[in-house]
Each structure stands twice: as structure tokens, then as C-alpha cells.
Amino acid sequence: MKLAVVCILLSLTSITSVTFAEDIKVPVVQETDTDLTLPSRGQTQLEVLSEFGEPTSESVPIGEPAISRWHYEQFIVVFEEHRVLSTVSEVESD
């Protein structure tokens, strides 16, 4: 009887110790144009508009505080409320 209990406990511990792995692929970004002028963190939407013109498209603001994106030909500007939070250069995919 004790042997049966020990066998069951050992089989349960071996089942629970199984681990799973997942491959995650992260794209590598290369600097291509160091002369590219981008909006700076903290600039207002009006400042970005006057310096870079109208974006090619805009995302609808989401969340609180509102986060939105303006898409330009070579970069994307991320806004929190009406100020630049981040700017990301577009990378051409192969």
C-alpha cells in the first residue's frame, strides 16, 4: 500500500514539473538615416504640426491619459494627451 502511494506521488510530481518553452522573435532595428530630424519628447501637437506638417494618418486616442499616434512617411509620433511621448523611426521590412 505504501509503495502504491509513493508511486502515485512520484508520478504527480513528475507531471507538474513539465515546462513549456515558446520561441519569441524580435526584429532587429538598424540605424539607417542619422540625419533624420524627429519630434522631441515634450513637444506639443501644434509644434509637431508646424514643424513636420500633417501626418499621413492618425490613430484614435485610447485610454486615460489619452494615447494617440501620428504616422508620417519615415516615423511615428506617440502622444500622451497633447504632448510627444515618443518617436519611432519606420523600418523597411525585407
N, CA, C and O atoms as a MOPAC input file, in Angstrom:
PM7 MOZYME 1SCF
protein

 N      0.81200 1    -1.18600 1     0.00000 1
 C      0.00000 1     0.00000 1     0.00000 1
 C      0.85900 1     1.25400 1     0.00000 1
 O      0.60300 1     2.19500 1    -0.75200 1
 N      1.89900 1     1.26000 1     0.86800 1
 C      2.78000 1     2.41600 1     0.91600 1
 C      3.48800 1     2.61400 1    -0.41700 1
 O      3.70400 1     3.74500 1    -0.85200 1
 N      3.84400 1     1.52300 1    -1.05100 1
 C      4.51400 1     1.59600 1    -2.34200 1
 C      3.60900 1     2.23900 1    -3.39500 1
 O      4.07800 1     3.02100 1    -4.22300 1
 N      2.34200 1     1.91700 1    -3.36700 1
 C      1.38500 1     2.48900 1    -4.32500 1
 C      1.25400 1     3.99400 1    -4.11900 1
 O      1.21000 1     4.74300 1    -5.09400 1
 N      1.19100 1     4.44900 1    -2.87700 1
 C      1.09000 1     5.87900 1    -2.56100 1
 C      2.34800 1     6.60900 1    -3.02200 1
 O      2.26400 1     7.69400 1    -3.59700 1
 N      3.50300 1     6.02000 1    -2.77200 1
 C      4.76400 1     6.62900 1    -3.19800 1
 C      4.81600 1     6.73600 1    -4.71800 1
 O      5.24100 1     7.76300 1    -5.24700 1
 N      4.39300 1     5.69400 1    -5.42600 1
 C      4.37700 1     5.72300 1    -6.89400 1
 C      3.44700 1     6.80500 1    -7.41500 1
 O      3.78800 1     7.50600 1    -8.36700 1
 N      2.30000 1     6.94800 1    -6.81700 1
 C      1.34500 1     7.98800 1    -7.23700 1
 C      1.93800 1     9.37700 1    -6.99300 1
 O      1.86100 1    10.24400 1    -7.86400 1
 N      2.51800 1     9.59000 1    -5.83300 1
 C      3.11500 1    10.89600 1    -5.52600 1
 C      4.25900 1    11.21900 1    -6.48100 1
 O      4.38800 1    12.35800 1    -6.93200 1
 N      5.07500 1    10.24500 1    -6.78600 1
 C      6.18100 1    10.47500 1    -7.72300 1
 C      5.66200 1    10.79900 1    -9.11600 1
 O      6.21100 1    11.66700 1    -9.79400 1
 N      4.62300 1    10.12100 1    -9.54300 1
 C      4.08400 1    10.39300 1   -10.87500 1
 C      3.44700 1    11.77800 1   -10.93200 1
 O      3.54400 1    12.45100 1   -11.95700 1
 N      2.80100 1    12.21500 1    -9.86100 1
 C      2.20700 1    13.55200 1    -9.82000 1
 C      3.27100 1    14.64300 1    -9.84600 1
 O      3.09200 1    15.65700 1   -10.52200 1
 N      4.36800 1    14.45700 1    -9.12900 1
 C      5.42100 1    15.47200 1    -9.12200 1
 C      6.11800 1    15.54900 1   -10.46700 1
 O      6.55900 1    16.62600 1   -10.87000 1
 N      6.22500 1    14.43500 1   -11.16500 1
 C      6.85700 1    14.48800 1   -12.48500 1
 C      5.94400 1    15.14900 1   -13.50000 1
 O      6.43000 1    15.77100 1   -14.44500 1
 N      4.63400 1    15.03000 1   -13.33100 1
 C      3.69700 1    15.69300 1   -14.23500 1
 C      3.73800 1    17.19800 1   -14.03000 1
 O      3.72800 1    17.95500 1   -15.00100 1
 N      3.78300 1    17.63900 1   -12.78600 1
 C      3.74000 1    19.07700 1   -12.50500 1
 C      5.06100 1    19.77200 1   -12.81100 1
 O      5.10200 1    21.00000 1   -12.89300 1
 N      6.13400 1    19.01800 1   -12.98100 1
 C      7.42000 1    19.66000 1   -13.25000 1
 C      7.69900 1    19.83400 1   -14.74200 1
 O      8.78700 1    20.26800 1   -15.12000 1
 N      6.72700 1    19.50100 1   -15.59200 1
 C      6.90200 1    19.66700 1   -17.02200 1
 C      6.88300 1    21.16400 1   -17.34500 1
 O      6.00700 1    21.89200 1   -16.87800 1
 N      7.83700 1    21.61200 1   -18.13200 1
 C      7.88100 1    23.02500 1   -18.50700 1
 C      7.69200 1    23.16600 1   -20.00400 1
 O      7.97700 1    22.24300 1   -20.76700 1
 N      7.21700 1    24.31200 1   -20.41100 1
 C      6.98300 1    24.60000 1   -21.81400 1
 C      7.81600 1    25.80100 1   -22.21900 1
 O      8.06800 1    26.69400 1   -21.41000 1
 N      8.24000 1    25.81800 1   -23.46200 1
 C      9.03200 1    26.93300 1   -23.97700 1
 C      8.35500 1    27.49300 1   -25.21800 1
 O      7.66800 1    26.77700 1   -25.94800 1
 N      8.55900 1    28.77300 1   -25.44100 1
 C      7.99300 1    29.43900 1   -26.60800 1
 C      9.08700 1    30.26500 1   -27.26500 1
 O      9.82600 1    30.98100 1   -26.59000 1
 N      9.18800 1    30.16200 1   -28.58600 1
 C     10.15100 1    30.97900 1   -29.30700 1
 C      9.55600 1    32.35200 1   -29.54900 1
 O      8.42900 1    32.47300 1   -30.02800 1
 N     10.30600 1    33.37700 1   -29.22200 1
 C      9.87900 1    34.74800 1   -29.46700 1
 C     10.89500 1    35.38500 1   -30.39800 1
 O     12.09100 1    35.39500 1   -30.10900 1
 N     10.41600 1    35.91500 1   -31.51600 1
 C     11.30400 1    36.56100 1   -32.47400 1
 C     11.15500 1    38.07000 1   -32.35300 1
 O     10.05100 1    38.60500 1   -32.45300 1
 N     12.27000 1    38.74900 1   -32.13800 1
 C     12.27900 1    40.20000 1   -32.00200 1
 C     13.01300 1    40.77700 1   -33.19900 1
 O     14.15100 1    40.39500 1   -33.46900 1
 N     12.36900 1    41.70600 1   -33.92900 1
 C     13.05100 1    42.28500 1   -35.08100 1
 C     14.23500 1    43.15300 1   -34.64800 1
 O     14.17500 1    43.84700 1   -33.63300 1
 N     15.29700 1    43.09900 1   -35.42700 1
 C     16.48300 1    43.89000 1   -35.14700 1
 C     16.36700 1    45.19700 1   -35.91700 1
 O     16.12800 1    45.19900 1   -37.12400 1
 N     16.53800 1    46.30800 1   -35.20800 1
 C     16.43300 1    47.62300 1   -35.82800 1
 C     17.83400 1    48.13100 1   -36.14100 1
 O     18.73700 1    48.05700 1   -35.30800 1
 N     17.99600 1    48.64200 1   -37.33800 1
 C     19.27500 1    49.20900 1   -37.73800 1
 C     19.10100 1    50.70000 1   -37.96700 1
 O     18.10500 1    51.14000 1   -38.54000 1
 N     20.08000 1    51.47100 1   -37.51500 1
 C     20.04800 1    52.90000 1   -37.79700 1
 C     20.40600 1    53.09500 1   -39.25500 1
 O     21.44500 1    52.62900 1   -39.72400 1
 N     19.52600 1    53.79500 1   -39.97200 1
 C     19.77300 1    53.97300 1   -41.39300 1
 C     20.05500 1    55.42300 1   -41.75000 1
 O     20.93500 1    55.70200 1   -42.56400 1
 N     19.31800 1    56.34700 1   -41.15000 1
 C     19.46600 1    57.75000 1   -41.50600 1
 C     19.65800 1    58.57200 1   -40.24400 1
 O     18.68100 1    58.93800 1   -39.59100 1
 N     20.89300 1    58.86500 1   -39.89100 1
 C     21.16500 1    59.60500 1   -38.67000 1
 C     20.85700 1    61.08800 1   -38.82400 1
 O     20.81000 1    61.81000 1   -37.82800 1
 N     20.64500 1    61.56000 1   -40.05600 1
 C     20.32800 1    62.96400 1   -40.29100 1
 C     18.82700 1    63.23300 1   -40.20500 1
 O     18.40200 1    64.37700 1   -40.36100 1
 N     18.02800 1    62.21700 1   -39.96300 1
 C     16.58700 1    62.36900 1   -39.89100 1
 C     16.21600 1    63.15500 1   -38.63700 1
 O     16.56800 1    62.75300 1   -37.52700 1
 N     15.51000 1    64.27000 1   -38.80500 1
 C     15.05600 1    65.08000 1   -37.68500 1
 C     13.70900 1    64.54900 1   -37.22000 1
 O     12.79400 1    64.36600 1   -38.02300 1
 N     13.59300 1    64.30600 1   -35.93300 1
 C     12.37000 1    63.75500 1   -35.35600 1
 C     11.81200 1    64.70800 1   -34.30100 1
 O     12.56400 1    65.49300 1   -33.72200 1
 N     10.50800 1    64.65000 1   -34.04500 1
 C      9.94600 1    65.43700 1   -32.94900 1
 C     10.56600 1    65.02700 1   -31.61700 1
 O     10.93100 1    63.86800 1   -31.42100 1
 N     10.68000 1    65.97800 1   -30.71800 1
 C     11.29100 1    65.72600 1   -29.40800 1
 C     10.23000 1    65.47800 1   -28.34900 1
 O      9.11300 1    65.99000 1   -28.42400 1
 N     10.60600 1    64.68400 1   -27.36600 1
 C      9.71800 1    64.41400 1   -26.23700 1
 C      9.30400 1    65.73700 1   -25.59700 1
 O     10.13900 1    66.60400 1   -25.33700 1
 N      8.01200 1    65.87700 1   -25.35100 1
 C      7.50200 1    67.07700 1   -24.69300 1
 C      6.94400 1    68.12500 1   -25.64300 1
 O      6.22900 1    69.02800 1   -25.20800 1
 N      7.26000 1    68.02200 1   -26.95200 1
 C      6.69500 1    68.97000 1   -27.90400 1
 C      5.18000 1    68.80800 1   -27.94000 1
 O      4.65400 1    67.71900 1   -27.71300 1
 N      4.48600 1    69.91200 1   -28.23000 1
 C      3.03100 1    69.84400 1   -28.34300 1
 C      2.63600 1    69.38200 1   -29.73900 1
 O      3.45200 1    69.39000 1   -30.66000 1
 N      1.37900 1    68.98200 1   -29.88800 1
 C      0.88200 1    68.58800 1   -31.19900 1
 C      0.96100 1    69.76100 1   -32.17200 1
 O      1.27000 1    69.56400 1   -33.34800 1
 N      0.68700 1    70.97300 1   -31.70200 1
 C      0.77900 1    72.15300 1   -32.57200 1
 C      2.21100 1    72.38600 1   -33.05300 1
 O      2.42100 1    72.74500 1   -34.21100 1
 N      3.19600 1    72.18500 1   -32.17900 1
 C      4.60000 1    72.33000 1   -32.57100 1
 C      4.98000 1    71.28200 1   -33.61500 1
 O      5.68800 1    71.58700 1   -34.57600 1
 N      4.51000 1    70.04500 1   -33.42700 1
 C      4.80500 1    68.98000 1   -34.39300 1
 C      4.15200 1    69.30200 1   -35.73600 1
 O      4.77200 1    69.12800 1   -36.78500 1
 N      2.91200 1    69.76800 1   -35.70800 1
 C      2.22700 1    70.14800 1   -36.94600 1
 C      2.95900 1    71.25100 1   -37.68900 1
 O      3.11600 1    71.17600 1   -38.90800 1
 N      3.41100 1    72.27700 1   -36.97100 1
 C      4.08200 1    73.39300 1   -37.64300 1
 C      5.45100 1    73.00900 1   -38.18800 1
 O      5.88300 1    73.54600 1   -39.20800 1
 N      6.14500 1    72.07700 1   -37.51400 1
 C      7.48600 1    71.68000 1   -37.95100 1
 C      7.47300 1    70.57900 1   -39.01000 1
 O      8.31200 1    70.58000 1   -39.91200 1
 N      6.51700 1    69.62900 1   -38.90900 1
 C      6.52600 1    68.44400 1   -39.77800 1
 C      5.31100 1    68.33900 1   -40.69000 1
 O      5.26500 1    67.46400 1   -41.55500 1
 N      4.32900 1    69.21300 1   -40.51300 1
 C      3.13600 1    69.18000 1   -41.35300 1
 C      2.13700 1    68.14000 1   -40.89700 1
 O      2.29000 1    67.52100 1   -39.84400 1
 N      1.10400 1    67.96100 1   -41.71800 1
 C      0.04300 1    66.99600 1   -41.41000 1
 C      0.57000 1    65.56100 1   -41.50900 1
 O      1.32500 1    65.24300 1   -42.42700 1
 N      0.17900 1    64.70100 1   -40.57400 1
 C      0.57000 1    63.28500 1   -40.67600 1
 C     -0.19500 1    62.60900 1   -41.80700 1
 O     -1.24500 1    63.09000 1   -42.23300 1
 N      0.34300 1    61.48500 1   -42.29100 1
 C     -0.36000 1    60.72400 1   -43.33600 1
 C     -1.58700 1    60.03100 1   -42.77100 1
 O     -2.56200 1    59.81600 1   -43.49000 1
 N     -1.55100 1    59.67400 1   -41.47000 1
 C     -2.72400 1    59.11700 1   -40.79100 1
 C     -2.57200 1    59.32300 1   -39.28800 1
 O     -1.47600 1    59.57000 1   -38.78500 1
 N     -3.70000 1    59.21400 1   -38.58000 1
 C     -3.72300 1    59.36200 1   -37.12700 1
 C     -4.52500 1    58.22500 1   -36.51500 1
 O     -5.48800 1    57.74300 1   -37.11200 1
 N     -4.12400 1    57.79600 1   -35.31600 1
 C     -4.92700 1    56.81100 1   -34.59300 1
 C     -5.87200 1    57.54800 1   -33.64800 1
 O     -5.61400 1    58.68500 1   -33.25400 1
 N     -6.94800 1    56.89600 1   -33.29800 1
 C     -7.90200 1    57.45800 1   -32.35100 1
 C     -7.28200 1    57.39000 1   -30.95500 1
 O     -6.70200 1    56.36300 1   -30.60200 1
 N     -7.38700 1    58.45200 1   -30.15100 1
 C     -6.85000 1    58.39300 1   -28.78000 1
 C     -7.49700 1    57.27100 1   -27.97700 1
 O     -8.70800 1    57.05900 1   -28.04500 1
 N     -6.66300 1    56.55000 1   -27.20900 1
 C     -7.13000 1    55.41300 1   -26.41300 1
 C     -6.65200 1    55.57300 1   -24.97800 1
 O     -5.51400 1    55.97600 1   -24.74000 1
 N     -7.52200 1    55.25800 1   -24.02100 1
 C     -7.12800 1    55.19100 1   -22.61800 1
 C     -7.18200 1    56.50400 1   -21.88600 1
 O     -7.61200 1    57.52800 1   -22.41800 1
 N     -6.72700 1    56.44700 1   -20.63800 1
 C     -6.68500 1    57.61400 1   -19.76900 1
 C     -5.36700 1    57.58100 1   -19.03200 1
 O     -5.21100 1    56.69800 1   -18.18800 1
 N     -4.42000 1    58.43500 1   -19.25700 1
 C     -4.47200 1    59.55300 1   -20.19500 1
 C     -4.51900 1    59.05700 1   -21.64400 1
 O     -4.07100 1    57.95300 1   -21.95100 1
 N     -5.05900 1    59.87800 1   -22.50700 1
 C     -5.24700 1    59.50500 1   -23.91200 1
 C     -3.90500 1    59.34500 1   -24.62400 1
 O     -3.06400 1    60.24300 1   -24.58900 1
 N     -3.71200 1    58.19400 1   -25.26800 1
 C     -2.51700 1    57.90800 1   -26.06400 1
 C     -2.94800 1    57.82200 1   -27.52200 1
 O     -3.88500 1    57.09800 1   -27.85600 1
 N     -2.26100 1    58.56200 1   -28.38900 1
 C     -2.57000 1    58.51800 1   -29.82000 1
 C     -1.27300 1    58.47700 1   -30.61300 1
 O     -0.19500 1    58.73600 1   -30.07900 1
 N     -1.39200 1    58.14700 1   -31.90300 1
 C     -0.21200 1    58.08100 1   -32.77800 1
 C     -0.49600 1    58.86200 1   -34.04400 1
 O     -1.60300 1    58.85000 1   -34.58100 1
 N      0.54400 1    59.54200 1   -34.50200 1
 C      0.50800 1    60.19000 1   -35.80700 1
 C      1.54000 1    59.49300 1   -36.67300 1
 O      2.70000 1    59.36400 1   -36.28200 1
 N      1.12800 1    59.05000 1   -37.83200 1
 C      2.01200 1    58.34100 1   -38.75900 1
 C      2.50000 1    59.30900 1   -39.83200 1
 O      1.70500 1    59.95200 1   -40.51700 1
 N      3.80900 1    59.39700 1   -39.96400 1
 C      4.44900 1    60.16500 1   -41.02500 1
 C      5.16000 1    59.18600 1   -41.95800 1
 O      5.20900 1    57.98700 1   -41.68600 1
 N      5.70100 1    59.69500 1   -43.04300 1
 C      6.36900 1    58.84700 1   -44.04100 1
 C      7.49600 1    58.00400 1   -43.43100 1
 O      7.60900 1    56.81200 1   -43.71800 1
 N      8.33700 1    58.63400 1   -42.58100 1
 C      9.52200 1    57.93200 1   -42.06500 1
 C      9.49800 1    57.67300 1   -40.56200 1
 O     10.43100 1    57.07000 1   -40.03200 1
 N      8.46800 1    58.11000 1   -39.87400 1
 C      8.42600 1    57.91200 1   -38.42700 1
 C      6.99600 1    57.96800 1   -37.90800 1
 O      6.07500 1    58.39800 1   -38.60200 1
 N      6.84000 1    57.51700 1   -36.66100 1
 C      5.56600 1    57.56300 1   -35.95500 1
 C      5.78200 1    58.35500 1   -34.67900 1
 O      6.76500 1    58.14500 1   -33.96900 1
 N      4.85500 1    59.27100 1   -34.38700 1
 C      4.91900 1    60.06200 1   -33.16100 1
 C      3.82500 1    59.56100 1   -32.22300 1
 O      2.66300 1    59.45800 1   -32.61500 1
 N      4.20400 1    59.24900 1   -30.98000 1
 C      3.24900 1    58.79200 1   -29.98100 1
 C      3.01800 1    59.95200 1   -29.01200 1
 O      3.96300 1    60.51000 1   -28.45400 1
 N      1.74600 1    60.30300 1   -28.82300 1
 C      1.37900 1    61.40100 1   -27.93900 1
 C      0.67400 1    60.88700 1   -26.69200 1
 O     -0.10800 1    59.93800 1   -26.75600 1
 N      0.95700 1    61.52100 1   -25.55800 1
 C      0.16400 1    61.36100 1   -24.34500 1
 C     -0.54400 1    62.68500 1   -24.16400 1
 O      0.08600 1    63.72400 1   -23.97100 1
 N     -1.87800 1    62.63300 1   -24.22900 1
 C     -2.68600 1    63.84900 1   -24.29400 1
 C     -2.24200 1    64.64000 1   -25.53000 1
 O     -2.45500 1    64.18200 1   -26.65200 1
 N     -1.63400 1    65.80700 1   -25.35000 1
 C     -1.23700 1    66.63100 1   -26.49900 1
 C      0.27300 1    66.83800 1   -26.57800 1
 O      0.73900 1    67.74500 1   -27.26700 1
 N      1.03900 1    66.00100 1   -25.87700 1
 C      2.49900 1    66.12900 1   -25.87900 1
 C      3.16500 1    64.86200 1   -26.38600 1
 O      2.66400 1    63.75500 1   -26.18600 1
 N      4.31900 1    65.04400 1   -27.05800 1
 C      5.07100 1    63.90100 1   -27.59200 1
 C      5.59600 1    63.06200 1   -26.43900 1
 O      6.27600 1    63.56300 1   -25.54400 1
 N      5.27000 1    61.78300 1   -26.47900 1
 C      5.77500 1    60.81600 1   -25.50900 1
 C      6.99700 1    60.10500 1   -26.08100 1
 O      7.98200 1    59.87700 1   -25.37800 1
 N      6.92000 1    59.75200 1   -27.39000 1
 C      7.99400 1    59.00600 1   -28.03600 1
 C      7.88600 1    59.16800 1   -29.54900 1
 O      6.81300 1    59.45400 1   -30.08000 1
 N      9.01200 1    58.98200 1   -30.23200 1
 C      9.04200 1    58.98700 1   -31.68900 1
 C      9.81000 1    57.75800 1   -32.13000 1
 O     10.88000 1    57.46200 1   -31.59900 1
 N      9.25500 1    57.03300 1   -33.11600 1
 C      9.85400 1    55.79700 1   -33.59300 1
 C     10.06800 1    55.90200 1   -35.09300 1
 O      9.15400 1    56.25300 1   -35.83800 1
 N     11.29800 1    55.59100 1   -35.53400 1
 C     11.58900 1    55.59400 1   -36.97000 1
 C     10.96300 1    54.37400 1   -37.62200 1
 O     10.98000 1    53.28400 1   -37.05100 1
 N     10.41500 1    54.54900 1   -38.80600 1
 C      9.88000 1    53.42900 1   -39.56700 1
 C     11.04800 1    52.63000 1   -40.13100 1
 O     12.02900 1    53.21300 1   -40.59200 1
 N     10.95700 1    51.31900 1   -40.10100 1
 C     11.98000 1    50.44200 1   -40.64300 1
 C     11.35200 1    49.64400 1   -41.76900 1
 O     10.29900 1    49.03100 1   -41.59300 1
 N     12.00700 1    49.65200 1   -42.94000 1
 C     11.50900 1    48.87000 1   -44.05700 1
 C     11.74800 1    47.39700 1   -43.79200 1
 O     12.84800 1    47.00100 1   -43.40600 1
 N     10.71300 1    46.57600 1   -43.99900 1
 C     10.87000 1    45.14000 1   -43.79400 1
 C     11.35400 1    44.50900 1   -45.08600 1
 O     11.04100 1    44.97000 1   -46.18300 1
 N     12.13700 1    43.42800 1   -44.92700 1
 C     12.68700 1    42.72700 1   -46.09600 1
 C     11.65700 1    41.86200 1   -46.74300 1
 O     11.94500 1    41.19900 1   -47.74000 1

